[in-house]
Amino acid sequence: LNSIMIVLFLSGVVAMILLRTLRKDISSYNEMQTLEEAQEESGWKLVHGDVFRPPPSPMLLSVLAGSGIQILAMVICTMLCALFGLISPASRGGLLSALLFLFVCMGSFAGYCSARVYKLFNGKMWKQNTILTATMYPGIMGIIFLAINSFVAFYGSSTAAPFTTLLVLTILWFGVSTPLVFVGSYFAFKKETITTPVRTNQIARHIPDQVWYTNPVFSIALGGILPFGAVCIELFFIMSAMWLHQLYFVFGFLFGVLVILVVTCAEITIVMCYFQLCNEDYRWWWRSFLSAGSSGVYLFLYSMWYFVSKLNITGVVPTVLYFSYMAMVSITFFMLTGSIGFFACLWFVRRIYGAIKVD
């Protein structure tokens, strides 16, 4: 509880400072009367003609963002089901089945969000976008799971999933999730493109040399620390429930941690994006996703520490199982947090550039 209060307090402080700074920036930009003042403008207003320039690999970014929203919707619905007692924490199989079922039912969210973002990037290959959204994340998870299953079956382990289970998962994927992705994508492409408050220049602006703290590697690595720190304490209990056969009942507290995670992901990426734009670097699309998403890397590093310090696992098969499953969890966490950061930054950039007068 103390950690949640500290994170909430820090988030509030950061939000207040950012709001005051932005209000001052916007009022000063809008009060520029003379031509000389307009020519001497600096900061984030200077890149208004490039801030909505489509990023490299727009297809991939839109697919990742859409899949992340599908994961977020699945997590929220699972939490609500657990809060209202529809899922028993004592039944591990029941919880996993609920997660899989809710994930395939949320396919329309992925299709809709992915298509909306891809259309904003002036993308034309909507069929490829929809197919990639429906297949990329489940395909990665499926390949890892099949590799694990084949590995444990080769060693004669009883934990190998039977063929009927694999068949049911395939039917859910192609029979439920994929059609729902196409439905969401259809409605998204029928809608108007997301409006941008400023026009994009034909010629890209030169980006000046950046200071050390806006270096992409540093800012991406820094961006994942706070979201991971927000869930770090609760993560210990979840890992104990997964690997030490302990029961986890405090879903109400976990829902609060999820809210804190969403807030911290949004705030840290917005702050990093603001500093980046102030330094006249308009390449914020990918960095907003990767900054928050880098918390997935910290999660995998934490799982390595947990394996060494808390678990007494010996043998090749259990070790491979542990790290394979934690890699799947880390990839999922990367896409979840990355999409939160991406959509938070998209909202932020549209709001601040919509508040200034641009000739």
Steps between C-alpha positions, in 0.01 A plus 500: 500500500785738583658446156167576329461825697857605410443427130167688506660799671793511254262462205293791627809718545628420149156569348473837678848614393438392140160674486643826634791489255271423207256776592787747508634373164161516328421852626842631393471339153151641446604851611766531230375798299781619276671322211836525678361325806349225287832446320681471832266233635669206665413182685232254401301747285792510256438141384125539441547429128667161565350371823235291320736373228442120469773289665714231336328156495149642561341158441696334782440784746124503437481120543695511828283785633176320408614169652600681820149641535356149455724379786396798718130426438558133588680591825229747609218251430688220682554728803131593509395133476737414788376797707137391466586141586438355154849346496639299790867578581535143630434365149813573295354333194183706528696827513712407198192388304327830582806696382512313166123525445488872579805564278336348192176687576688832502622459141280785375686746728830405336360527147333835568796671672757363256300613196436848646871554562600355161250730325649797689839400352344524148527121462324341203566126549209441737473125428862437600450717808196301612660160433818602687294627795313170516810280471813672631465492879305169516747356247804594713335353812394191305849433362659531846231276654535236226878503541464450878238228451713310249801532730325360810327228294841393365625462858187302591359756743136470613458881472481486116164627370296238311409538131134579583607805705713630213208443262259696724749790524537506119121505454466786750773693319374461143131448576439776758791743538587548130141574383460749787824676394357533147174642639684761709726588208203539263328754726827688559578539128142618440547784750663832422877525552608631841533876455831674562495864612799602281603426142813298421766672286611332179871529587615354830663738744864450600534362854775677699758314711336366813610529862597179679173449689294504176713227344258226382674216687514694827142632484358158404690329784391770747137489388445141615637540854200682654226270359698194608564655843125557542427125471826361640376424853175339381698307239680310777169358629377418149825315425467310827147397402624386157813311599478422874140365495365775725145633462436860397175656624551880513358584157357829630848617592632369167237706315632809682853408388373472141357854521833624637681322214282671237551842663878463533540368142301794366677763711859387444456478123326840485783661699767335283309603185477861624877519558561346158276751320655791693836389358348519149498122446163406352563122471277414793279223357728200554670645805171543685426129449849377584547727805207350687548158340857468628345407837454155343880468483525587870234237572710233329813612689298481824396143410869409462572640848197316641618173343846529658399629845155351577456179302671167542455371146742242367497318169480609139123458444376710799757773423397521134132502602555783751690733267272424202185584695659812650606609148133470394391704802769764433401536130136540607596763759714681239204529261256596777710782646627614159148550364397696812799733452434535126133597529572731795760687291268514198231663718756738655654614169158561342391702803804727526520575126125557489537768768743726311445735204696393194505704180 
